[in-house]
Amino acid sequence: MELQINNQKIHFEQKSISIQLLLDLHWPTQQKGIAVAVNDCVIPKSDWFTHLLSETDDILIITATQGG
């Protein structure tokens, strides 16, 4: 499966992948301060385990940063 994440194509061996699994694979230590949008719709964190992604999805992952 190939997903478009933040305008980059990333290949996964899994045929089916949830948002949570995606984050566990690629951002395992940074799970706080993350927002995920799929096809321009923000997905609530409570849905990350059940929301399955497909190859046609446009995925945007945003991480919060501190600054002043």
mmCIF file as Biopython writes it, N, C-alpha, C and O atoms, coordinates in Angstrom:
data_model
#
loop_
_atom_site.group_PDB
_atom_site.id
_atom_site.type_symbol
_atom_site.label_atom_id
_atom_site.label_alt_id
_atom_site.label_comp_id
_atom_site.label_asym_id
_atom_site.label_entity_id
_atom_site.label_seq_id
_atom_site.pdbx_PDB_ins_code
_atom_site.Cartn_x
_atom_site.Cartn_y
_atom_site.Cartn_z
_atom_site.occupancy
_atom_site.B_iso_or_equiv
_atom_site.auth_seq_id
_atom_site.auth_asym_id
_atom_site.pdbx_PDB_model_num
ATOM 1   N N  . MET A ? 1  ? 0.845   -1.171 0.000  1.0 0.0 1  A 1 
ATOM 2   C CA . MET A ? 1  ? 0.000   0.000  0.000  1.0 0.0 1  A 1 
ATOM 3   C C  . MET A ? 1  ? 0.891   1.234  0.000  1.0 0.0 1  A 1 
ATOM 4   O O  . MET A ? 1  ? 1.891   1.285  0.716  1.0 0.0 1  A 1 
ATOM 5   N N  . GLU A ? 2  ? 0.527   2.224  -0.800 1.0 0.0 2  A 1 
ATOM 6   C CA . GLU A ? 2  ? 1.248   3.487  -0.851 1.0 0.0 2  A 1 
ATOM 7   C C  . GLU A ? 2  ? 0.315   4.604  -0.401 1.0 0.0 2  A 1 
ATOM 8   O O  . GLU A ? 2  ? -0.799  4.739  -0.907 1.0 0.0 2  A 1 
ATOM 9   N N  . LEU A ? 3  ? 0.785   5.407  0.559  1.0 0.0 3  A 1 
ATOM 10  C CA . LEU A ? 3  ? -0.016  6.509  1.076  1.0 0.0 3  A 1 
ATOM 11  C C  . LEU A ? 3  ? 0.680   7.834  0.802  1.0 0.0 3  A 1 
ATOM 12  O O  . LEU A ? 3  ? 1.908   7.920  0.813  1.0 0.0 3  A 1 
ATOM 13  N N  . GLN A ? 4  ? -0.113  8.852  0.558  1.0 0.0 4  A 1 
ATOM 14  C CA . GLN A ? 4  ? 0.404   10.211 0.383  1.0 0.0 4  A 1 
ATOM 15  C C  . GLN A ? 4  ? 0.284   10.919 1.732  1.0 0.0 4  A 1 
ATOM 16  O O  . GLN A ? 4  ? -0.815  11.239 2.184  1.0 0.0 4  A 1 
ATOM 17  N N  . ILE A ? 5  ? 1.441   11.161 2.368  1.0 0.0 5  A 1 
ATOM 18  C CA . ILE A ? 5  ? 1.476   11.775 3.687  1.0 0.0 5  A 1 
ATOM 19  C C  . ILE A ? 5  ? 2.314   13.035 3.603  1.0 0.0 5  A 1 
ATOM 20  O O  . ILE A ? 5  ? 3.492   12.985 3.252  1.0 0.0 5  A 1 
ATOM 21  N N  . ASN A ? 6  ? 1.702   14.168 3.927  1.0 0.0 6  A 1 
ATOM 22  C CA . ASN A ? 6  ? 2.399   15.455 3.863  1.0 0.0 6  A 1 
ATOM 23  C C  . ASN A ? 6  ? 3.109   15.627 2.516  1.0 0.0 6  A 1 
ATOM 24  O O  . ASN A ? 6  ? 4.268   16.039 2.455  1.0 0.0 6  A 1 
ATOM 25  N N  . ASN A ? 7  ? 2.394   15.306 1.451  1.0 0.0 7  A 1 
ATOM 26  C CA . ASN A ? 7  ? 2.865   15.447 0.071  1.0 0.0 7  A 1 
ATOM 27  C C  . ASN A ? 7  ? 4.031   14.529 -0.289 1.0 0.0 7  A 1 
ATOM 28  O O  . ASN A ? 7  ? 4.751   14.795 -1.251 1.0 0.0 7  A 1 
ATOM 29  N N  . GLN A ? 8  ? 4.222   13.456 0.468  1.0 0.0 8  A 1 
ATOM 30  C CA . GLN A ? 8  ? 5.239   12.454 0.143  1.0 0.0 8  A 1 
ATOM 31  C C  . GLN A ? 8  ? 4.578   11.089 0.087  1.0 0.0 8  A 1 
ATOM 32  O O  . GLN A ? 8  ? 3.744   10.756 0.929  1.0 0.0 8  A 1 
ATOM 33  N N  . LYS A ? 9  ? 4.956   10.305 -0.907 1.0 0.0 9  A 1 
ATOM 34  C CA . LYS A ? 9  ? 4.438   8.938  -0.997 1.0 0.0 9  A 1 
ATOM 35  C C  . LYS A ? 9  ? 5.301   8.030  -0.131 1.0 0.0 9  A 1 
ATOM 36  O O  . LYS A ? 9  ? 6.528   8.025  -0.232 1.0 0.0 9  A 1 
ATOM 37  N N  . ILE A ? 10 ? 4.623   7.256  0.727  1.0 0.0 10 A 1 
ATOM 38  C CA . ILE A ? 10 ? 5.313   6.319  1.612  1.0 0.0 10 A 1 
ATOM 39  C C  . ILE A ? 10 ? 4.704   4.945  1.402  1.0 0.0 10 A 1 
ATOM 40  O O  . ILE A ? 10 ? 3.483   4.786  1.401  1.0 0.0 10 A 1 
ATOM 41  N N  . HIS A ? 11 ? 5.578   3.942  1.223  1.0 0.0 11 A 1 
ATOM 42  C CA . HIS A ? 11 ? 5.122   2.571  0.977  1.0 0.0 11 A 1 
ATOM 43  C C  . HIS A ? 11 ? 5.019   1.803  2.295  1.0 0.0 11 A 1 
ATOM 44  O O  . HIS A ? 11 ? 5.893   1.902  3.156  1.0 0.0 11 A 1 
ATOM 45  N N  . PHE A ? 12 ? 3.930   1.033  2.436  1.0 0.0 12 A 1 
ATOM 46  C CA . PHE A ? 12 ? 3.708   0.170  3.593  1.0 0.0 12 A 1 
ATOM 47  C C  . PHE A ? 12 ? 3.463   -1.242 3.098  1.0 0.0 12 A 1 
ATOM 48  O O  . PHE A ? 12 ? 2.843   -1.441 2.054  1.0 0.0 12 A 1 
ATOM 49  N N  . GLU A ? 13 ? 3.945   -2.215 3.840  1.0 0.0 13 A 1 
ATOM 50  C CA . GLU A ? 13 ? 3.712   -3.608 3.466  1.0 0.0 13 A 1 
ATOM 51  C C  . GLU A ? 13 ? 2.302   -4.056 3.828  1.0 0.0 13 A 1 
ATOM 52  O O  . GLU A ? 13 ? 1.772   -4.991 3.228  1.0 0.0 13 A 1 
ATOM 53  N N  . GLN A ? 14 ? 1.692   -3.389 4.811  1.0 0.0 14 A 1 
ATOM 54  C CA . GLN A ? 14 ? 0.342   -3.746 5.231  1.0 0.0 14 A 1 
ATOM 55  C C  . GLN A ? 14 ? -0.669  -3.414 4.138  1.0 0.0 14 A 1 
ATOM 56  O O  . GLN A ? 14 ? -0.527  -2.418 3.429  1.0 0.0 14 A 1 
ATOM 57  N N  . LYS A ? 15 ? -1.679  -4.252 4.012  1.0 0.0 15 A 1 
ATOM 58  C CA . LYS A ? 15 ? -2.764  -3.999 3.054  1.0 0.0 15 A 1 
ATOM 59  C C  . LYS A ? 15 ? -3.771  -3.011 3.628  1.0 0.0 15 A 1 
ATOM 60  O O  . LYS A ? 15 ? -4.457  -2.307 2.886  1.0 0.0 15 A 1 
ATOM 61  N N  . SER A ? 16 ? -3.853  -2.964 4.948  1.0 0.0 16 A 1 
ATOM 62  C CA . SER A ? 16 ? -4.792  -2.087 5.634  1.0 0.0 16 A 1 
ATOM 63  C C  . SER A ? 16 ? -4.050  -1.445 6.797  1.0 0.0 16 A 1 
ATOM 64  O O  . SER A ? 16 ? -3.304  -2.115 7.511  1.0 0.0 16 A 1 
ATOM 65  N N  . ILE A ? 17 ? -4.257  -0.148 6.986  1.0 0.0 17 A 1 
ATOM 66  C CA . ILE A ? 17 ? -3.535  0.549  8.048  1.0 0.0 17 A 1 
ATOM 67  C C  . ILE A ? 17 ? -4.442  1.615  8.655  1.0 0.0 17 A 1 
ATOM 68  O O  . ILE A ? 17 ? -5.123  2.354  7.944  1.0 0.0 17 A 1 
ATOM 69  N N  . SER A ? 18 ? -4.434  1.676  9.973  1.0 0.0 18 A 1 
ATOM 70  C CA . SER A ? 18 ? -5.201  2.704  10.675 1.0 0.0 18 A 1 
ATOM 71  C C  . SER A ? 18 ? -4.291  3.905  10.921 1.0 0.0 18 A 1 
ATOM 72  O O  . SER A ? 18 ? -3.071  3.814  10.780 1.0 0.0 18 A 1 
ATOM 73  N N  . ILE A ? 19 ? -4.893  5.014  11.286 1.0 0.0 19 A 1 
ATOM 74  C CA . ILE A ? 19 ? -4.097  6.201  11.606 1.0 0.0 19 A 1 
ATOM 75  C C  . ILE A ? 19 ? -3.161  5.895  12.771 1.0 0.0 19 A 1 
ATOM 76  O O  . ILE A ? 19 ? -1.991  6.275  12.742 1.0 0.0 19 A 1 
ATOM 77  N N  . GLN A ? 20 ? -3.670  5.208  13.800 1.0 0.0 20 A 1 
ATOM 78  C CA . GLN A ? 20 ? -2.839  4.907  14.968 1.0 0.0 20 A 1 
ATOM 79  C C  . GLN A ? 20 ? -1.646  4.038  14.595 1.0 0.0 20 A 1 
ATOM 80  O O  . GLN A ? 20 ? -0.536  4.288  15.065 1.0 0.0 20 A 1 
ATOM 81  N N  . LEU A ? 21 ? -1.849  3.027  13.766 1.0 0.0 21 A 1 
ATOM 82  C CA . LEU A ? 21 ? -0.738  2.176  13.338 1.0 0.0 21 A 1 
ATOM 83  C C  . LEU A ? 21 ? 0.275   2.989  12.532 1.0 0.0 21 A 1 
ATOM 84  O O  . LEU A ? 21 ? 1.482   2.812  12.697 1.0 0.0 21 A 1 
ATOM 85  N N  . LEU A ? 22 ? -0.200  3.864  11.675 1.0 0.0 22 A 1 
ATOM 86  C CA . LEU A ? 22 ? 0.682   4.739  10.909 1.0 0.0 22 A 1 
ATOM 87  C C  . LEU A ? 22 ? 1.565   5.558  11.845 1.0 0.0 22 A 1 
ATOM 88  O O  . LEU A ? 22 ? 2.776   5.642  11.643 1.0 0.0 22 A 1 
ATOM 89  N N  . LEU A ? 23 ? 0.966   6.158  12.863 1.0 0.0 23 A 1 
ATOM 90  C CA . LEU A ? 23 ? 1.734   6.960  13.810 1.0 0.0 23 A 1 
ATOM 91  C C  . LEU A ? 23 ? 2.692   6.093  14.623 1.0 0.0 23 A 1 
ATOM 92  O O  . LEU A ? 23 ? 3.823   6.503  14.888 1.0 0.0 23 A 1 
ATOM 93  N N  . ASP A ? 24 ? 2.253   4.903  15.021 1.0 0.0 24 A 1 
ATOM 94  C CA . ASP A ? 24 ? 3.127   3.999  15.775 1.0 0.0 24 A 1 
ATOM 95  C C  . ASP A ? 24 ? 4.354   3.601  14.960 1.0 0.0 24 A 1 
ATOM 96  O O  . ASP A ? 24 ? 5.443   3.444  15.512 1.0 0.0 24 A 1 
ATOM 97  N N  . LEU A ? 25 ? 4.183   3.437  13.656 1.0 0.0 25 A 1 
ATOM 98  C CA . LEU A ? 25 ? 5.290   3.027  12.793 1.0 0.0 25 A 1 
ATOM 99  C C  . LEU A ? 25 ? 6.263   4.164  12.500 1.0 0.0 25 A 1 
ATOM 100 O O  . LEU A ? 25 ? 7.472   3.944  12.431 1.0 0.0 25 A 1 
ATOM 101 N N  . HIS A ? 26 ? 5.743   5.375  12.327 1.0 0.0 26 A 1 
ATOM 102 C CA . HIS A ? 26 ? 6.593   6.477  11.861 1.0 0.0 26 A 1 
ATOM 103 C C  . HIS A ? 26 ? 6.865   7.569  12.884 1.0 0.0 26 A 1 
ATOM 104 O O  . HIS A ? 26 ? 7.840   8.307  12.743 1.0 0.0 26 A 1 
ATOM 105 N N  . TRP A ? 27 ? 6.043   7.688  13.890 1.0 0.0 27 A 1 
ATOM 106 C CA . TRP A ? 27 ? 6.249   8.684  14.938 1.0 0.0 27 A 1 
ATOM 107 C C  . TRP A ? 27 ? 6.037   8.026  16.299 1.0 0.0 27 A 1 
ATOM 108 O O  . TRP A ? 27 ? 5.190   8.483  17.067 1.0 0.0 27 A 1 
ATOM 109 N N  . PRO A ? 28 ? 6.786   6.960  16.623 1.0 0.0 28 A 1 
ATOM 110 C CA . PRO A ? 28 ? 6.495   6.188  17.836 1.0 0.0 28 A 1 
ATOM 111 C C  . PRO A ? 28 ? 6.723   6.944  19.141 1.0 0.0 28 A 1 
ATOM 112 O O  . PRO A ? 28 ? 6.061   6.651  20.137 1.0 0.0 28 A 1 
ATOM 113 N N  . THR A ? 29 ? 7.631   7.896  19.162 1.0 0.0 29 A 1 
ATOM 114 C CA . THR A ? 29 ? 7.925   8.594  20.414 1.0 0.0 29 A 1 
ATOM 115 C C  . THR A ? 29 ? 7.202   9.922  20.535 1.0 0.0 29 A 1 
ATOM 116 O O  . THR A ? 29 ? 7.212   10.538 21.601 1.0 0.0 29 A 1 
ATOM 117 N N  . GLN A ? 30 ? 6.578   10.370 19.463 1.0 0.0 30 A 1 
ATOM 118 C CA . GLN A ? 30 ? 5.921   11.677 19.482 1.0 0.0 30 A 1 
ATOM 119 C C  . GLN A ? 30 ? 4.433   11.502 19.203 1.0 0.0 30 A 1 
ATOM 120 O O  . GLN A ? 30 ? 3.988   11.643 18.064 1.0 0.0 30 A 1 
ATOM 121 N N  . GLN A ? 31 ? 3.669   11.196 20.245 1.0 0.0 31 A 1 
ATOM 122 C CA . GLN A ? 31 ? 2.241   10.980 20.062 1.0 0.0 31 A 1 
ATOM 123 C C  . GLN A ? 31 ? 1.411   12.129 20.635 1.0 0.0 31 A 1 
ATOM 124 O O  . GLN A ? 31 ? 0.195   12.163 20.449 1.0 0.0 31 A 1 
ATOM 125 N N  . LYS A ? 32 ? 2.053   13.064 21.327 1.0 0.0 32 A 1 
ATOM 126 C CA . LYS A ? 32 ? 1.318   14.211 21.865 1.0 0.0 32 A 1 
ATOM 127 C C  . LYS A ? 32 ? 1.513   15.395 20.931 1.0 0.0 32 A 1 
ATOM 128 O O  . LYS A ? 32 ? 2.554   15.527 20.288 1.0 0.0 32 A 1 
ATOM 129 N N  . GLY A ? 33 ? 0.518   16.242 20.861 1.0 0.0 33 A 1 
ATOM 130 C CA . GLY A ? 33 ? 0.619   17.429 20.030 1.0 0.0 33 A 1 
ATOM 131 C C  . GLY A ? 33 ? 0.537   17.146 18.547 1.0 0.0 33 A 1 
ATOM 132 O O  . GLY A ? 33 ? 1.078   17.898 17.738 1.0 0.0 33 A 1 
ATOM 133 N N  . ILE A ? 34 ? -0.143  16.055 18.180 1.0 0.0 34 A 1 
ATOM 134 C CA . ILE A ? 34 ? -0.285  15.688 16.773 1.0 0.0 34 A 1 
ATOM 135 C C  . ILE A ? 34 ? -1.744  15.836 16.364 1.0 0.0 34 A 1 
ATOM 136 O O  . ILE A ? 34 ? -2.655  15.469 17.106 1.0 0.0 34 A 1 
ATOM 137 N N  . ALA A ? 35 ? -1.945  16.374 15.181 1.0 0.0 35 A 1 
ATOM 138 C CA . ALA A ? 35 ? -3.275  16.418 14.569 1.0 0.0 35 A 1 
ATOM 139 C C  . ALA A ? 35 ? -3.177  15.728 13.215 1.0 0.0 35 A 1 
ATOM 140 O O  . ALA A ? 35 ? -2.176  15.852 12.510 1.0 0.0 35 A 1 
ATOM 141 N N  . VAL A ? 36 ? -4.231  15.000 12.866 1.0 0.0 36 A 1 
ATOM 142 C CA . VAL A ? 36 ? -4.249  14.268 11.600 1.0 0.0 36 A 1 
ATOM 143 C C  . VAL A ? 36 ? -5.490  14.665 10.816 1.0 0.0 36 A 1 
ATOM 144 O O  . VAL A ? 36 ? -6.605  14.646 11.338 1.0 0.0 36 A 1 
ATOM 145 N N  . ALA A ? 37 ? -5.280  15.024 9.557  1.0 0.0 37 A 1 
ATOM 146 C CA . ALA A ? 37 ? -6.394  15.314 8.651  1.0 0.0 37 A 1 
ATOM 147 C C  . ALA A ? 37 ? -6.319  14.341 7.479  1.0 0.0 37 A 1 
ATOM 148 O O  . ALA A ? 37 ? -5.245  14.071 6.943  1.0 0.0 37 A 1 
ATOM 149 N N  . VAL A ? 38 ? -7.469  13.829 7.099  1.0 0.0 38 A 1 
ATOM 150 C CA . VAL A ? 38 ? -7.572  12.936 5.950  1.0 0.0 38 A 1 
ATOM 151 C C  . VAL A ? 38 ? -8.555  13.574 4.981  1.0 0.0 38 A 1 
ATOM 152 O O  . VAL A ? 38 ? -9.716  13.803 5.319  1.0 0.0 38 A 1 
ATOM 153 N N  . ASN A ? 39 ? -8.081  13.858 3.777  1.0 0.0 39 A 1 
ATOM 154 C CA . ASN A ? 39 ? -8.905  14.509 2.754  1.0 0.0 39 A 1 
ATOM 155 C C  . ASN A ? 39 ? -9.524  15.801 3.284  1.0 0.0 39 A 1 
ATOM 156 O O  . ASN A ? 39 ? -10.714 16.059 3.105  1.0 0.0 39 A 1 
ATOM 157 N N  . ASP A ? 40 ? -8.688  16.602 3.939  1.0 0.0 40 A 1 
ATOM 158 C CA . ASP A ? 40 ? -9.059  17.919 4.469  1.0 0.0 40 A 1 
ATOM 159 C C  . ASP A ? 40 ? -10.049 17.876 5.624  1.0 0.0 40 A 1 
ATOM 160 O O  . ASP A ? 40 ? -10.662 18.897 5.935  1.0 0.0 40 A 1 
ATOM 161 N N  . CYS A ? 41 ? -10.223 16.727 6.271  1.0 0.0 41 A 1 
ATOM 162 C CA . CYS A ? 41 ? -11.093 16.603 7.449  1.0 0.0 41 A 1 
ATOM 163 C C  . CYS A ? 41 ? -10.243 16.136 8.630  1.0 0.0 41 A 1 
ATOM 164 O O  . CYS A ? 41 ? -9.582  15.099 8.564  1.0 0.0 41 A 1 
ATOM 165 N N  . VAL A ? 42 ? -10.272 16.917 9.712  1.0 0.0 42 A 1 
ATOM 166 C CA . VAL A ? 42 ? -9.530  16.532 10.906 1.0 0.0 42 A 1 
ATOM 167 C C  . VAL A ? 42 ? -10.198 15.310 11.531 1.0 0.0 42 A 1 
ATOM 168 O O  . VAL A ? 42 ? -11.415 15.280 11.716 1.0 0.0 42 A 1 
ATOM 169 N N  . ILE A ? 43 ? -9.390  14.310 11.851 1.0 0.0 43 A 1 
ATOM 170 C CA . ILE A ? 43 ? -9.895  13.077 12.448 1.0 0.0 43 A 1 
ATOM 171 C C  . ILE A ? 43 ? -9.641  13.144 13.953 1.0 0.0 43 A 1 
ATOM 172 O O  . ILE A ? 43 ? -8.494  13.293 14.374 1.0 0.0 43 A 1 
ATOM 173 N N  . PRO A ? 44 ? -10.695 13.036 14.775 1.0 0.0 44 A 1 
ATOM 174 C CA . PRO A ? 44 ? -10.500 13.077 16.227 1.0 0.0 44 A 1 
ATOM 175 C C  . PRO A ? 44 ? -9.603  11.930 16.699 1.0 0.0 44 A 1 
ATOM 176 O O  . PRO A ? 44 ? -9.644  10.829 16.151 1.0 0.0 44 A 1 
ATOM 177 N N  . LYS A ? 45 ? -8.808  12.203 17.707 1.0 0.0 45 A 1 
ATOM 178 C CA . LYS A ? 45 ? -7.889  11.186 18.229 1.0 0.0 45 A 1 
ATOM 179 C C  . LYS A ? 45 ? -8.640  9.927  18.657 1.0 0.0 45 A 1 
ATOM 180 O O  . LYS A ? 45 ? -8.097  8.826  18.570 1.0 0.0 45 A 1 
ATOM 181 N N  . SER A ? 46 ? -9.861  10.076 19.111 1.0 0.0 46 A 1 
ATOM 182 C CA . SER A ? 46 ? -10.654 8.918  19.538 1.0 0.0 46 A 1 
ATOM 183 C C  . SER A ? 46 ? -10.964 7.973  18.378 1.0 0.0 46 A 1 
ATOM 184 O O  . SER A ? 46 ? -11.336 6.823  18.611 1.0 0.0 46 A 1 
ATOM 185 N N  . ASP A ? 47 ? -10.820 8.432  17.139 1.0 0.0 47 A 1 
ATOM 186 C CA . ASP A ? 47 ? -11.093 7.607  15.953 1.0 0.0 47 A 1 
ATOM 187 C C  . ASP A ? 47 ? -9.834  7.051  15.293 1.0 0.0 47 A 1 
ATOM 188 O O  . ASP A ? 47 ? -9.935  6.335  14.297 1.0 0.0 47 A 1 
ATOM 189 N N  . TRP A ? 48 ? -8.665  7.359  15.815 1.0 0.0 48 A 1 
ATOM 190 C CA . TRP A ? 48 ? -7.419  6.954  15.164 1.0 0.0 48 A 1 
ATOM 191 C C  . TRP A ? 48 ? -7.260  5.443  15.067 1.0 0.0 48 A 1 
ATOM 192 O O  . TRP A ? 48 ? -6.685  4.954  14.094 1.0 0.0 48 A 1 
ATOM 193 N N  . PHE A ? 49 ? -7.752  4.690  16.044 1.0 0.0 49 A 1 
ATOM 194 C CA . PHE A ? 49 ? -7.615  3.226  16.000 1.0 0.0 49 A 1 
ATOM 195 C C  . PHE A ? 49 ? -8.535  2.604  14.959 1.0 0.0 49 A 1 
ATOM 196 O O  . PHE A ? 49 ? -8.207  1.561  14.393 1.0 0.0 49 A 1 
ATOM 197 N N  . THR A ? 50 ? -9.676  3.224  14.699 1.0 0.0 50 A 1 
ATOM 198 C CA . THR A ? 50 ? -10.679 2.608  13.824 1.0 0.0 50 A 1 
ATOM 199 C C  . THR A ? 50 ? -10.713 3.193  12.419 1.0 0.0 50 A 1 
ATOM 200 O O  . THR A ? 50 ? -11.279 2.580  11.514 1.0 0.0 50 A 1 
ATOM 201 N N  . HIS A ? 51 ? -10.125 4.360  12.219 1.0 0.0 51 A 1 
ATOM 202 C CA . HIS A ? 51 ? -10.163 4.995  10.894 1.0 0.0 51 A 1 
ATOM 203 C C  . HIS A ? 51 ? -9.112  4.346  9.992  1.0 0.0 51 A 1 
ATOM 204 O O  . HIS A ? 51 ? -7.913  4.558  10.173 1.0 0.0 51 A 1 
ATOM 205 N N  . LEU A ? 52 ? -9.570  3.557  9.025  1.0 0.0 52 A 1 
ATOM 206 C CA . LEU A ? 52 ? -8.654  2.893  8.091  1.0 0.0 52 A 1 
ATOM 207 C C  . LEU A ? 52 ? -8.359  3.807  6.909  1.0 0.0 52 A 1 
ATOM 208 O O  . LEU A ? 52 ? -9.247  4.489  6.396  1.0 0.0 52 A 1 
ATOM 209 N N  . LEU A ? 53 ? -7.116  3.810  6.492  1.0 0.0 53 A 1 
ATOM 210 C CA . LEU A ? 53 ? -6.677  4.665  5.393  1.0 0.0 53 A 1 
ATOM 211 C C  . LEU A ? 53 ? -6.682  3.886  4.086  1.0 0.0 53 A 1 
ATOM 212 O O  . LEU A ? 53 ? -6.510  2.667  4.071  1.0 0.0 53 A 1 
ATOM 213 N N  . SER A ? 54 ? -6.884  4.615  2.985  1.0 0.0 54 A 1 
ATOM 214 C CA . SER A ? 54 ? -6.815  3.987  1.666  1.0 0.0 54 A 1 
ATOM 215 C C  . SER A ? 54 ? -5.839  4.772  0.800  1.0 0.0 54 A 1 
ATOM 216 O O  . SER A ? 54 ? -5.485  5.909  1.115  1.0 0.0 54 A 1 
ATOM 217 N N  . GLU A ? 55 ? -5.410  4.153  -0.291 1.0 0.0 55 A 1 
ATOM 218 C CA . GLU A ? 55 ? -4.394  4.772  -1.150 1.0 0.0 55 A 1 
ATOM 219 C C  . GLU A ? 55 ? -4.862  6.073  -1.789 1.0 0.0 55 A 1 
ATOM 220 O O  . GLU A ? 55 ? -4.028  6.871  -2.219 1.0 0.0 55 A 1 
ATOM 221 N N  . THR A ? 56 ? -6.141  6.307  -1.865 1.0 0.0 56 A 1 
ATOM 222 C CA . THR A ? 56 ? -6.638  7.543  -2.467 1.0 0.0 56 A 1 
ATOM 223 C C  . THR A ? 56 ? -6.704  8.691  -1.464 1.0 0.0 56 A 1 
ATOM 224 O O  . THR A ? 56 ? -6.992  9.826  -1.844 1.0 0.0 56 A 1 
ATOM 225 N N  . ASP A ? 57 ? -6.439  8.409  -0.186 1.0 0.0 57 A 1 
ATOM 226 C CA . ASP A ? 57 ? -6.513  9.444  0.842  1.0 0.0 57 A 1 
ATOM 227 C C  . ASP A ? 57 ? -5.317  10.385 0.768  1.0 0.0 57 A 1 
ATOM 228 O O  . ASP A ? 57 ? -4.195  9.969  0.482  1.0 0.0 57 A 1 
ATOM 229 N N  . ASP A ? 58 ? -5.583  11.659 1.031  1.0 0.0 58 A 1 
ATOM 230 C CA . ASP A ? 58 ? -4.535  12.662 1.171  1.0 0.0 58 A 1 
ATOM 231 C C  . ASP A ? 58 ? -4.413  12.931 2.667  1.0 0.0 58 A 1 
ATOM 232 O O  . ASP A ? 58 ? -5.339  13.461 3.281  1.0 0.0 58 A 1 
ATOM 233 N N  . ILE A ? 59 ? -3.280  12.568 3.254  1.0 0.0 59 A 1 
ATOM 234 C CA . ILE A ? 59 ? -3.103  12.601 4.703  1.0 0.0 59 A 1 
ATOM 235 C C  . ILE A ? 59 ? -2.156  13.735 5.075  1.0 0.0 59 A 1 
ATOM 236 O O  . ILE A ? 59 ? -1.083  13.886 4.491  1.0 0.0 59 A 1 
ATOM 237 N N  . LEU A ? 60 ? -2.572  14.522 6.051  1.0 0.0 60 A 1 
ATOM 238 C CA . LEU A ? 60 ? -1.748  15.611 6.557  1.0 0.0 60 A 1 
ATOM 239 C C  . LEU A ? 60 ? -1.552  15.385 8.050  1.0 0.0 60 A 1 
ATOM 240 O O  . LEU A ? 60 ? -2.520  15.265 8.800  1.0 0.0 60 A 1 
ATOM 241 N N  . ILE A ? 61 ? -0.295  15.329 8.476  1.0 0.0 61 A 1 
ATOM 242 C CA . ILE A ? 61 ? 0.031   15.151 9.886  1.0 0.0 61 A 1 
ATOM 243 C C  . ILE A ? 61 ? 0.766   16.400 10.345 1.0 0.0 61 A 1 
ATOM 244 O O  . ILE A ? 61 ? 1.786   16.788 9.774  1.0 0.0 61 A 1 
ATOM 245 N N  . ILE A ? 62 ? 0.229   17.018 11.385 1.0 0.0 62 A 1 
ATOM 246 C CA . ILE A ? 62 ? 0.786   18.267 11.902 1.0 0.0 62 A 1 
ATOM 247 C C  . ILE A ? 62 ? 1.230   18.032 13.338 1.0 0.0 62 A 1 
ATOM 248 O O  . ILE A ? 62 ? 0.501   17.435 14.131 1.0 0.0 62 A 1 
ATOM 249 N N  . THR A ? 63 ? 2.426   18.502 13.670 1.0 0.0 63 A 1 
ATOM 250 C CA . THR A ? 63 ? 2.902   18.409 15.047 1.0 0.0 63 A 1 
ATOM 251 C C  . THR A ? 63 ? 3.046   19.815 15.618 1.0 0.0 63 A 1 
ATOM 252 O O  . THR A ? 63 ? 3.517   20.735 14.950 1.0 0.0 63 A 1 
ATOM 253 N N  . ALA A ? 64 ? 2.630   19.951 16.864 1.0 0.0 64 A 1 
ATOM 254 C CA . ALA A ? 64 ? 2.723   21.240 17.543 1.0 0.0 64 A 1 
ATOM 255 C C  . ALA A ? 64 ? 4.166   21.475 17.984 1.0 0.0 64 A 1 
ATOM 256 O O  . ALA A ? 64 ? 4.883   20.539 18.336 1.0 0.0 64 A 1 
ATOM 257 N N  . THR A ? 65 ? 4.571   22.729 17.957 1.0 0.0 65 A 1 
ATOM 258 C CA . THR A ? 65 ? 5.897   23.096 18.443 1.0 0.0 65 A 1 
ATOM 259 C C  . THR A ? 65 ? 5.757   24.275 19.387 1.0 0.0 65 A 1 
ATOM 260 O O  . THR A ? 65 ? 4.792   25.035 19.313 1.0 0.0 65 A 1 
ATOM 261 N N  . GLN A ? 66 ? 6.720   24.417 20.265 1.0 0.0 66 A 1 
ATOM 262 C CA . GLN A ? 66 ? 6.719   25.549 21.177 1.0 0.0 66 A 1 
ATOM 263 C C  . GLN A ? 66 ? 7.650   26.617 20.634 1.0 0.0 66 A 1 
ATOM 264 O O  . GLN A ? 66 ? 8.633   26.324 19.953 1.0 0.0 66 A 1 
ATOM 265 N N  . GLY A ? 67 ? 7.332   27.818 20.938 1.0 0.0 67 A 1 
ATOM 266 C CA . GLY A ? 67 ? 8.183   28.909 20.491 1.0 0.0 67 A 1 
ATOM 267 C C  . GLY A ? 67 ? 7.660   30.223 21.027 1.0 0.0 67 A 1 
ATOM 268 O O  . GLY A ? 67 ? 6.631   30.279 21.701 1.0 0.0 67 A 1 
ATOM 269 N N  . GLY A ? 68 ? 8.365   31.242 20.725 1.0 0.0 68 A 1 
ATOM 270 C CA . GLY A ? 68 ? 7.922   32.516 21.260 1.0 0.0 68 A 1 
ATOM 271 C C  . GLY A ? 68 ? 8.303   33.657 20.379 1.0 0.0 68 A 1 
ATOM 272 O O  . GLY A ? 68 ? 7.999   34.807 20.693 1.0 0.0 68 A 1 
#
